[in-house]
Amino acid sequence: MSKTPALRFQILIAVFFAAAMTAFAQDKPFQVLAFYSTNVEQDHVDFAMQALKFYAQAAERDHFTFRSTSNWNDLNPEVLKQYQVVVWLDDFPSEPAQREAFQAYMEHGGAWLGFHISGYIDRRETWPWFADFLGAVFYGNSWPPLPATLDIDDPASPVTKGLPSHYLSPANEWYSWKPDPRQTPYIKVLMTLDPSNYPLGFKDTLTGGDIPVTWTNTKYKMIYTNIGHGNKIFTEPLQNSFIENILLRLGGRG
């Protein structure tokens, strides 16, 4: 049965609006605020400086707004309400008011991306809410920074889209955790150190076990990744795509 002109017109309109909505979703604007410090370990500063440049370029490519600050007092309700995503590059909040503002931001729908040292908490008592939010406490580390093979636990996740089953990540200081984040019911692990890496390190050595590298707390819009130490992080194109992709997904793209 041939379609009437009116029906064909209705189909064309439906296709047009579907394409327009898809394009809008792919280009949906969002605002990002990245926090960093310059009075911390130099390797962490080096990473932060490179990450700021990387994300500024990504913002131009992907059409989102990227701003940064080294003033951690901007972690307050008035500032945070302007942004859909918050990034911690090389530090974490130390003042109660900053921590309370961040907790309220996350509990009311905000999104967070934390790199490396931003997840460093060696005692749950230091910040109980954040320990539960992260789903783990720092336990140990490898030293010196070395490359490591990372396994992709969830290739179906939008965050790991396009990555192979494993890849060689550039030199980094790798953390271990207690408890293992994977044992926390609301944690979804996305990347793990491959067992072939062990023993990993010389001065400080990770000898084995299940050591997640990247994960999300499914109760929140958040990603933590242990990647982020030193000036080699952005030398692997696959990993660069992943680091860019995280921010897009947290910003509502895909």
Backbone as CSV, one residue per row, in Angstrom:
resi,resn,N_x,N_y,N_z,CA_x,CA_y,CA_z,C_x,C_y,C_z
1,MET,0.845,-1.186,0.000,0.000,0.000,0.000,0.891,1.250,0.000
2,SER,0.641,2.151,-0.945,1.445,3.360,-1.013,1.023,4.327,0.085
3,LYS,1.975,5.095,0.568,1.708,6.064,1.620,1.121,7.325,1.015
4,THR,0.135,7.920,1.689,-0.451,9.167,1.233,0.540,10.293,1.469
5,PRO,0.417,11.412,0.737,1.312,12.553,0.973,1.292,13.017,2.430
6,ALA,0.120,12.996,3.056,0.024,13.442,4.452,0.806,12.519,5.374
7,LEU,0.699,11.192,5.140,1.412,10.236,5.980,2.915,10.371,5.781
8,ARG,3.328,10.546,4.501,4.752,10.716,4.227,5.284,11.962,4.931
9,PHE,4.488,13.029,4.935,4.896,14.267,5.601,5.047,14.044,7.105
10,GLN,4.108,13.308,7.699,4.175,13.031,9.132,5.427,12.212,9.475
11,ILE,5.760,11.248,8.612,6.953,10.433,8.838,8.213,11.290,8.754
12,LEU,8.257,12.165,7.748,9.418,13.048,7.589,9.588,13.954,8.808
13,ILE,8.486,14.480,9.327,8.536,15.349,10.508,9.057,14.563,11.714
14,ALA,8.558,13.330,11.870,8.982,12.500,13.005,10.476,12.195,12.922
15,VAL,10.934,11.871,11.704,12.360,11.583,11.517,13.188,12.822,11.804
16,PHE,12.725,13.979,11.348,13.456,15.229,11.576,13.593,15.520,13.057
17,PHE,12.501,15.417,13.804,12.551,15.717,15.240,13.390,14.686,15.993
18,ALA,13.340,13.423,15.575,14.167,12.398,16.221,15.646,12.716,16.013
19,ALA,15.999,13.115,14.784,17.396,13.467,14.500,17.811,14.703,15.276
20,ALA,16.914,15.671,15.371,17.227,16.900,16.101,17.449,16.614,17.581
21,MET,16.603,15.760,18.153,16.752,15.434,19.571,18.043,14.670,19.826
22,THR,18.405,13.774,18.899,19.662,13.040,19.031,20.850,13.991,18.976
23,ALA,20.811,14.928,18.041,21.895,15.899,17.917,21.991,16.758,19.168
24,PHE,20.827,17.148,19.735,20.846,17.964,20.945,21.457,17.191,22.101
25,ALA,21.087,15.909,22.233,21.627,15.094,23.322,23.139,14.956,23.202
26,GLN,23.620,14.833,21.947,25.054,14.680,21.733,25.809,15.977,21.980
27,ASP,25.103,17.108,21.892,25.741,18.418,22.040,25.165,19.179,23.236
28,LYS,24.556,18.458,24.147,23.917,19.079,25.300,24.930,19.893,26.097
29,PRO,24.668,21.178,26.317,25.633,22.004,27.049,25.667,21.653,28.533
30,PHE,26.848,21.722,29.111,26.968,21.560,30.560,28.188,22.334,31.038
31,GLN,28.226,22.585,32.349,29.265,23.411,32.961,30.115,22.546,33.891
32,VAL,31.435,22.698,33.782,32.380,21.929,34.591,33.259,22.891,35.387
33,LEU,33.477,22.561,36.655,34.418,23.312,37.490,35.455,22.344,38.038
34,ALA,36.721,22.589,37.686,37.828,21.734,38.133,38.600,22.419,39.252
35,PHE,38.857,21.669,40.325,39.638,22.155,41.460,41.038,21.553,41.399
36,TYR,42.045,22.387,41.709,43.419,21.903,41.756,44.204,22.713,42.779
37,SER,45.364,22.216,43.142,46.260,22.912,44.066,47.659,22.966,43.462
38,THR,48.417,23.970,43.864,49.798,24.098,43.393,50.805,23.906,44.516
39,ASN,50.320,23.703,45.731,51.211,23.532,46.886,51.244,22.079,47.352
40,VAL,51.051,21.153,46.395,51.050,19.719,46.706,52.235,19.069,45.997
41,GLU,52.326,17.745,46.085,53.426,17.012,45.453,53.575,17.411,43.982
42,GLN,54.818,17.623,43.538,55.051,18.147,42.195,54.474,17.247,41.113
43,ASP,54.550,15.939,41.292,53.972,15.032,40.298,52.469,15.240,40.150
44,HIS,51.818,15.598,41.233,50.380,15.855,41.176,50.094,17.188,40.504
45,VAL,50.937,18.176,40.761,50.807,19.465,40.080,51.025,19.285,38.577
46,ASP,52.048,18.499,38.215,52.329,18.260,36.793,51.112,17.668,36.090
47,PHE,50.494,16.684,36.740,49.294,16.090,36.141,48.190,17.131,36.002
48,ALA,47.967,17.913,37.063,46.886,18.892,37.033,47.078,19.912,35.921
49,MET,48.299,20.400,35.740,48.550,21.391,34.696,48.269,20.818,33.308
50,GLN,48.657,19.579,33.096,48.379,18.952,31.806,46.888,18.678,31.637
51,ALA,46.222,18.277,32.718,44.785,17.995,32.646,43.985,19.264,32.347
52,LEU,44.391,20.389,32.930,43.695,21.649,32.659,43.766,22.000,31.177
53,LYS,44.932,21.833,30.588,45.094,22.108,29.162,44.287,21.113,28.327
54,PHE,44.348,19.841,28.703,43.630,18.799,27.968,42.127,19.063,27.975
55,TYR,41.575,19.360,29.138,40.125,19.565,29.219,39.684,20.889,28.595
56,ALA,40.548,21.895,28.616,40.216,23.144,27.935,40.080,22.904,26.431
57,GLN,40.964,22.085,25.879,40.878,21.742,24.461,39.662,20.866,24.177
58,ALA,39.375,19.933,25.091,38.195,19.076,24.922,36.914,19.904,24.948
59,ALA,36.881,20.931,25.795,35.691,21.783,25.883,35.403,22.464,24.549
60,GLU,36.457,22.864,23.845,36.266,23.472,22.523,35.751,22.441,21.519
61,ARG,36.316,21.228,21.583,35.889,20.170,20.654,34.455,19.739,20.911
62,ASP,34.132,19.586,22.192,32.883,18.925,22.569,31.789,19.891,23.022
63,HIS,32.094,21.173,23.030,31.086,22.196,23.290,30.489,22.110,24.695
64,PHE,31.366,22.172,25.683,30.920,22.369,27.054,31.777,23.465,27.680
65,THR,31.368,23.955,28.826,32.097,25.030,29.492,32.999,24.443,30.559
66,PHE,34.274,24.775,30.502,35.247,24.265,31.467,35.935,25.427,32.159
67,ARG,35.805,25.452,33.483,36.481,26.468,34.287,37.265,25.764,35.387
68,SER,38.251,26.450,35.924,39.080,25.851,36.969,39.372,26.878,38.060
69,THR,39.699,26.357,39.231,40.037,27.217,40.349,40.980,26.488,41.294
70,SER,41.888,27.241,41.893,42.737,26.688,42.952,42.260,27.135,44.325
71,ASN,41.106,27.796,44.355,40.511,28.243,45.615,39.467,27.218,46.061
72,TRP,39.847,26.382,47.017,38.936,25.328,47.454,37.761,25.860,48.260
73,ASN,37.795,27.129,48.629,36.627,27.740,49.259,35.501,27.970,48.256
74,ASP,35.814,27.811,46.947,34.748,27.838,45.950,33.880,26.582,46.022
75,LEU,34.296,25.646,46.842,33.465,24.466,47.098,32.406,24.878,48.115
76,ASN,31.461,25.676,47.628,30.376,26.176,48.477,29.088,26.168,47.664
77,PRO,27.934,26.216,48.327,26.661,26.062,47.612,26.433,27.086,46.509
78,GLU,26.813,28.336,46.736,26.559,29.374,45.748,27.319,29.139,44.447
79,VAL,28.547,28.693,44.565,29.343,28.408,43.363,28.913,27.089,42.732
80,LEU,28.765,26.053,43.548,28.486,24.724,43.015,27.177,24.652,42.235
81,LYS,26.190,25.451,42.621,24.898,25.373,41.945,24.977,25.807,40.475
82,GLN,26.090,26.422,40.079,26.260,26.863,38.700,26.812,25.765,37.784
83,TYR,27.214,24.627,38.383,27.944,23.616,37.614,27.273,22.247,37.707
84,GLN,27.309,21.540,36.579,26.758,20.187,36.540,27.800,19.127,36.918
85,VAL,29.097,19.441,36.747,30.157,18.486,37.049,31.278,19.196,37.804
86,VAL,31.774,18.541,38.849,32.926,19.018,39.605,34.055,18.007,39.435
87,VAL,35.278,18.504,39.234,36.454,17.653,39.059,37.485,18.004,40.121
88,TRP,38.057,16.979,40.762,39.194,17.172,41.662,40.412,16.570,40.976
89,LEU,41.378,17.420,40.673,42.525,16.974,39.890,43.682,16.457,40.738
90,ASP,44.051,17.190,41.785,45.264,16.804,42.513,45.195,17.068,44.013
91,ASP,43.975,17.157,44.533,43.824,17.457,45.958,42.393,17.133,46.361
92,PHE,42.037,17.468,47.611,40.699,17.209,48.124,40.410,18.250,49.205
93,PRO,39.153,18.484,49.536,38.815,19.523,50.516,39.225,19.120,51.926
94,SER,39.716,20.088,52.679,40.183,19.819,54.038,39.329,20.484,55.108
95,GLU,38.525,21.475,54.710,37.708,22.220,55.679,36.304,21.622,55.778
96,PRO,35.745,21.585,56.994,34.394,21.030,57.168,33.350,21.672,56.261
97,ALA,33.387,22.981,56.094,32.381,23.659,55.269,32.487,23.221,53.812
98,GLN,33.711,23.036,53.328,33.913,22.582,51.954,33.354,21.171,51.771
99,ARG,33.614,20.315,52.743,33.151,18.930,52.666,31.629,18.852,52.743
100,GLU,31.045,19.651,53.607,29.585,19.660,53.739,28.936,20.142,52.449
101,ALA,29.529,21.163,51.820,28.980,21.680,50.563,29.052,20.626,49.464
102,PHE,30.161,19.902,49.412,30.304,18.863,48.398,29.302,17.736,48.627
103,GLN,29.149,17.320,49.867,28.189,16.261,50.172,26.782,16.663,49.737
104,ALA,26.380,17.895,50.076,25.045,18.365,49.691,24.904,18.428,48.169
105,TYR,25.954,18.858,47.495,25.943,18.946,46.027,25.707,17.569,45.410
106,MET,26.429,16.570,45.905,26.282,15.227,45.350,24.931,14.621,45.697
107,GLU,24.457,14.870,46.884,23.178,14.284,47.300,21.984,14.948,46.622
108,HIS,22.225,16.059,45.937,21.156,16.737,45.208,21.398,16.699,43.696
109,GLY,22.116,15.679,43.236,22.191,15.424,41.801,23.427,15.911,41.081
110,GLY,24.408,16.451,41.807,25.640,16.869,41.161,26.461,15.677,40.681
111,ALA,27.464,15.961,39.852,28.336,14.903,39.319,29.784,15.217,39.681
112,TRP,30.572,14.157,39.890,31.962,14.310,40.339,32.884,13.360,39.597
113,LEU,34.055,13.890,39.229,35.149,13.099,38.688,36.367,13.345,39.562
114,GLY,36.907,12.283,40.141,38.082,12.399,40.991,39.246,11.618,40.427
115,PHE,40.421,12.257,40.405,41.635,11.605,39.931,42.568,11.278,41.090
116,HIS,43.157,10.116,41.062,44.312,9.726,41.862,44.223,10.171,43.328
117,ILE,44.980,11.207,43.684,45.116,11.615,45.086,43.803,12.105,45.671
118,SER,42.845,12.465,44.821,41.555,12.941,45.335,40.823,11.847,46.101
119,GLY,41.200,10.579,45.872,40.589,9.472,46.594,41.401,9.016,47.786
120,TYR,42.441,9.768,48.117,43.326,9.343,49.207,42.665,9.648,50.558
121,ILE,42.262,8.603,51.220,41.758,8.697,52.580,42.212,7.417,53.276
122,ASP,43.106,7.563,54.258,43.727,6.372,54.845,43.036,5.884,56.112
123,ARG,42.040,6.654,56.567,41.246,6.243,57.728,39.804,6.662,57.489
124,ARG,38.881,5.744,57.670,37.483,6.088,57.463,37.070,7.250,58.352
125,GLU,37.667,7.323,59.551,37.290,8.354,60.516,37.642,9.768,60.033
126,THR,38.562,9.861,59.067,38.945,11.176,58.554,37.756,11.899,57.934
127,TRP,36.947,11.159,57.192,35.750,11.721,56.541,34.819,10.554,56.236
128,PRO,34.022,10.130,57.209,33.204,8.918,57.046,32.293,8.943,55.822
129,TRP,31.641,10.079,55.571,30.745,10.132,54.410,31.512,9.860,53.125
130,PHE,32.689,10.461,52.971,33.447,10.282,51.742,33.967,8.855,51.611
131,ALA,34.351,8.243,52.724,34.805,6.846,52.679,33.685,5.953,52.150
132,ASP,32.461,6.201,52.582,31.322,5.425,52.076,31.018,5.778,50.617
133,PHE,31.125,7.047,50.301,30.899,7.527,48.937,31.883,6.878,47.973
134,LEU,33.150,6.823,48.363,34.182,6.210,47.525,34.094,4.691,47.560
135,GLY,33.612,4.145,48.662,33.477,2.703,48.788,34.761,1.997,49.154
136,ALA,35.776,2.754,49.579,37.078,2.149,49.882,37.936,3.150,50.647
137,VAL,38.984,2.629,51.256,39.984,3.441,51.943,41.352,3.036,51.404
138,PHE,42.235,4.018,51.231,43.594,3.750,50.752,44.287,2.743,51.660
139,TYR,45.017,1.785,51.031,45.706,0.756,51.809,47.206,0.716,51.539
140,GLY,47.598,0.871,50.270,49.015,0.819,49.919,49.234,1.370,48.524
141,ASN,50.505,1.392,48.101,50.817,1.941,46.789,52.072,1.297,46.218
142,SER,52.233,1.477,44.916,53.457,1.056,44.242,54.380,2.258,44.095
143,TRP,55.688,2.001,44.053,56.650,3.066,43.813,57.932,2.461,43.264
144,PRO,58.533,3.079,42.301,58.214,4.352,41.652,57.082,4.207,40.640
145,PRO,56.648,5.321,40.051,55.608,5.243,39.023,56.051,4.360,37.858
146,LEU,55.148,3.464,37.457,55.442,2.528,36.367,54.203,2.361,35.485
147,PRO,54.411,2.018,34.207,53.258,1.651,33.370,52.617,0.373,33.914
148,ALA,51.355,0.176,33.578,50.660,-1.040,34.002,49.557,-1.372,33.004
149,THR,49.326,-2.658,32.812,48.233,-3.107,31.959,46.929,-3.055,32.752
150,LEU,45.925,-2.404,32.165,44.621,-2.284,32.803,43.602,-3.132,32.056
151,ASP,42.789,-3.884,32.800,41.706,-4.677,32.228,40.406,-3.894,32.308
152,ILE,39.610,-3.965,31.261,38.304,-3.304,31.237,37.258,-4.285,31.760
153,ASP,36.695,-3.988,32.914,35.717,-4.880,33.545,34.346,-4.785,32.900
154,ASP,33.986,-3.593,32.439,32.642,-3.400,31.907,32.721,-2.705,30.548
155,PRO,32.960,-3.466,29.468,33.088,-2.856,28.144,31.782,-2.247,27.643
156,ALA,30.655,-2.601,28.268,29.365,-2.058,27.840,29.083,-0.681,28.439
157,SER,29.872,-0.277,29.421,29.642,1.021,30.050,29.921,2.151,29.068
158,PRO,29.086,3.198,29.043,29.380,4.350,28.174,30.740,4.977,28.469
159,VAL,31.206,4.836,29.701,32.479,5.442,30.097,33.660,4.748,29.420
160,THR,33.587,3.430,29.246,34.693,2.672,28.655,34.470,2.372,27.173
161,LYS,33.484,2.998,26.592,33.153,2.770,25.184,34.379,2.999,24.304
162,GLY,34.659,2.041,23.412,35.753,2.181,22.467,37.090,1.654,22.944
163,LEU,37.177,1.277,24.218,38.437,0.741,24.729,38.541,-0.748,24.429
164,PRO,39.752,-1.255,24.184,39.938,-2.706,24.030,39.797,-3.391,25.381
165,SER,39.878,-4.702,25.394,39.698,-5.448,26.647,40.783,-5.128,27.665
166,HIS,41.948,-4.699,27.185,43.000,-4.224,28.074,43.938,-3.314,27.284
167,TYR,44.642,-2.440,27.997,45.604,-1.562,27.340,46.700,-1.214,28.339
168,LEU,47.831,-0.727,27.831,48.957,-0.365,28.681,48.844,1.111,29.060
169,SER,48.619,1.354,30.331,48.500,2.719,30.843,49.888,3.268,31.164
170,PRO,50.139,4.549,30.866,51.466,5.127,31.132,51.824,5.132,32.615
171,ALA,53.077,5.465,32.884,53.610,5.438,34.248,52.718,6.197,35.222
172,ASN,52.451,5.558,36.340,51.538,6.091,37.350,51.890,5.432,38.686
173,GLU,51.557,6.088,39.753,51.621,5.454,41.073,50.274,4.785,41.307
174,TRP,50.297,3.491,41.579,49.058,2.721,41.688,48.725,2.456,43.143
175,TYR,47.448,2.631,43.494,46.973,2.442,44.866,46.274,1.090,45.013
176,SER,46.350,0.546,46.218,45.496,-0.582,46.594,44.538,-0.103,47.681
177,TRP,43.495,-0.890,47.942,42.377,-0.415,48.756,41.939,-1.452,49.775
178,LYS,41.376,-0.942,50.853,40.788,-1.823,51.863,39.594,-1.097,52.489
179,PRO,38.399,-1.651,52.350,38.099,-2.915,51.659,38.246,-2.789,50.146
180,ASP,38.296,-3.919,49.486,38.280,-3.948,48.033,36.972,-3.298,47.570
181,PRO,37.033,-2.240,46.744,35.796,-1.595,46.292,34.787,-2.564,45.689
182,ARG,35.285,-3.612,45.048,34.388,-4.570,44.402,33.472,-5.278,45.397
183,GLN,33.888,-5.325,46.653,33.083,-5.998,47.674,31.972,-5.117,48.230
184,THR,31.962,-3.853,47.849,30.913,-2.939,48.283,29.749,-3.038,47.300
185,PRO,28.548,-3.379,47.744,27.451,-3.696,46.820,27.111,-2.599,45.815
186,TYR,27.248,-1.346,46.207,26.833,-0.266,45.315,27.974,0.262,44.436
187,ILE,29.133,-0.386,44.487,30.262,0.006,43.642,30.299,-0.858,42.383
188,LYS,30.438,-0.200,41.236,30.589,-0.883,39.946,31.992,-0.612,39.437
189,VAL,32.814,-1.648,39.373,34.202,-1.503,38.932,34.258,-1.482,37.407
190,LEU,35.022,-0.533,36.858,35.145,-0.374,35.416,36.507,-0.799,34.881
191,MET,37.556,-0.662,35.705,38.923,-1.012,35.305,39.655,-1.628,36.478
192,THR,40.553,-2.559,36.189,41.314,-3.263,37.229,42.753,-3.466,36.757
193,LEU,43.694,-3.454,37.681,45.064,-3.835,37.350,45.093,-5.305,36.917
194,ASP,45.688,-5.577,35.768,45.807,-6.949,35.289,46.802,-7.715,36.171
195,PRO,46.510,-8.980,36.512,47.420,-9.768,37.361,48.832,-9.895,36.810
196,SER,48.991,-9.748,35.486,50.326,-9.864,34.905,51.263,-8.755,35.370
197,ASN,50.720,-7.694,35.965,51.558,-6.591,36.434,52.389,-6.958,37.668
198,TYR,51.923,-7.915,38.454,52.539,-8.175,39.758,53.806,-9.018,39.642
199,PRO,54.814,-8.691,40.465,54.872,-7.596,41.432,55.055,-6.247,40.726
200,LEU,54.379,-5.228,41.211,54.388,-3.905,40.592,55.044,-2.914,41.537
201,GLY,56.210,-2.398,41.145,56.946,-1.460,41.977,58.265,-2.046,42.431
202,PHE,59.120,-1.184,42.962,60.437,-1.618,43.452,60.610,-1.249,44.923
203,LYS,60.528,0.047,45.236,60.638,0.478,46.626,59.399,0.074,47.416
204,ASP,58.234,0.385,46.854,56.946,-0.063,47.413,56.282,-0.922,46.352
205,THR,55.881,-2.121,46.730,55.453,-3.109,45.739,54.045,-3.614,46.022
206,LEU,53.237,-3.655,44.977,51.954,-4.344,45.036,52.208,-5.767,44.560
207,THR,51.955,-6.718,45.417,52.349,-8.100,45.118,51.248,-8.944,44.503
208,GLY,50.009,-8.475,44.543,48.938,-9.259,43.947,47.587,-8.859,44.490
209,GLY,46.581,-9.609,44.074,45.232,-9.360,44.548,44.398,-8.594,43.534
210,ASP,43.157,-8.393,43.888,42.205,-7.663,43.055,42.336,-6.179,43.389
211,ILE,42.837,-5.377,42.442,43.050,-3.950,42.701,42.338,-3.125,41.632
212,PRO,41.112,-2.708,41.897,40.394,-1.841,40.962,41.110,-0.506,40.771
213,VAL,40.956,0.046,39.576,41.579,1.322,39.222,40.538,2.408,38.994
214,THR,39.416,2.040,38.405,38.366,3.009,38.087,37.018,2.399,38.443
215,TRP,36.156,3.198,39.087,34.842,2.670,39.449,33.843,3.790,39.657
216,THR,32.584,3.394,39.805,31.520,4.336,40.092,30.707,3.836,41.276
217,ASN,30.216,4.772,42.062,29.234,4.492,43.100,27.871,4.673,42.448
218,THR,27.109,3.608,42.319,25.862,3.645,41.558,24.765,4.472,42.226
219,LYS,25.002,4.920,43.446,24.036,5.798,44.122,24.181,7.253,43.680
220,TYR,25.281,7.544,43.009,25.587,8.922,42.632,26.050,8.980,41.178
221,LYS,26.151,10.211,40.663,26.793,10.433,39.372,28.257,10.736,39.662
222,MET,29.079,9.717,39.669,30.485,9.910,40.008,31.363,8.851,39.369
223,ILE,32.597,9.235,39.103,33.642,8.315,38.669,34.904,8.660,39.449
224,TYR,35.529,7.636,40.017,36.867,7.809,40.570,37.823,6.973,39.743
225,THR,38.988,7.541,39.423,40.041,6.774,38.768,41.370,7.044,39.443
226,ASN,42.139,5.981,39.650,43.448,6.101,40.287,44.490,6.703,39.340
227,ILE,44.160,6.804,38.063,45.048,7.435,37.089,45.223,8.907,37.457
228,GLY,46.472,9.441,37.346,46.625,10.875,37.575,47.870,11.296,38.325
229,HIS,48.973,10.583,38.152,50.205,10.932,38.853,51.315,11.170,37.832
230,GLY,51.876,12.380,37.813,53.030,12.652,36.973,52.696,13.226,35.613
231,ASN,53.718,13.370,34.781,53.575,14.064,33.503,53.511,13.123,32.305
232,LYS,53.274,11.827,32.547,53.193,10.860,31.438,51.758,10.445,31.120
233,ILE,50.816,10.883,31.928,49.443,10.358,31.848,48.823,10.558,30.464
234,PHE,49.096,11.696,29.826,48.426,12.010,28.564,49.232,11.593,27.343
235,THR,50.059,10.565,27.486,50.868,10.088,26.365,50.264,8.877,25.658
236,GLU,49.112,8.399,26.109,48.454,7.236,25.509,47.099,7.666,24.933
237,PRO,46.938,7.667,23.588,45.688,8.134,22.976,44.445,7.402,23.471
238,LEU,44.541,6.086,23.669,43.379,5.349,24.173,42.936,5.895,25.525
239,GLN,43.900,6.120,26.393,43.571,6.626,27.724,43.054,8.064,27.651
240,ASN,43.614,8.850,26.730,43.126,10.218,26.559,41.647,10.218,26.176
241,SER,41.273,9.309,25.279,39.853,9.214,24.888,38.987,8.853,26.083
242,PHE,39.479,7.942,26.902,38.753,7.548,28.102,38.595,8.731,29.062
243,ILE,39.662,9.483,29.289,39.614,10.622,30.209,38.645,11.695,29.699
244,GLU,38.598,11.880,28.401,37.645,12.823,27.810,36.225,12.290,27.922
245,ASN,36.073,11.001,27.669,34.762,10.377,27.656,34.098,10.419,29.042
246,ILE,34.893,10.262,30.090,34.334,10.297,31.453,33.556,11.600,31.660
247,LEU,34.185,12.705,31.301,33.559,14.002,31.562,32.283,14.179,30.738
248,LEU,32.306,13.703,29.504,31.122,13.810,28.657,29.958,13.017,29.245
249,ARG,30.231,11.806,29.727,29.158,10.974,30.295,28.614,11.600,31.578
250,LEU,29.492,12.102,32.422,29.027,12.745,33.651,28.238,14.017,33.346
251,GLY,28.557,14.646,32.215,27.847,15.854,31.822,26.533,15.589,31.120
252,GLY,26.196,14.311,30.949,24.895,13.969,30.383,24.928,13.607,28.919
253,ARG,26.110,13.448,28.351,26.221,13.017,26.954,26.277,11.508,26.893
254,GLY,25.217,10.867,26.501,25.212,9.408,26.375,24.915,8.706,27.658
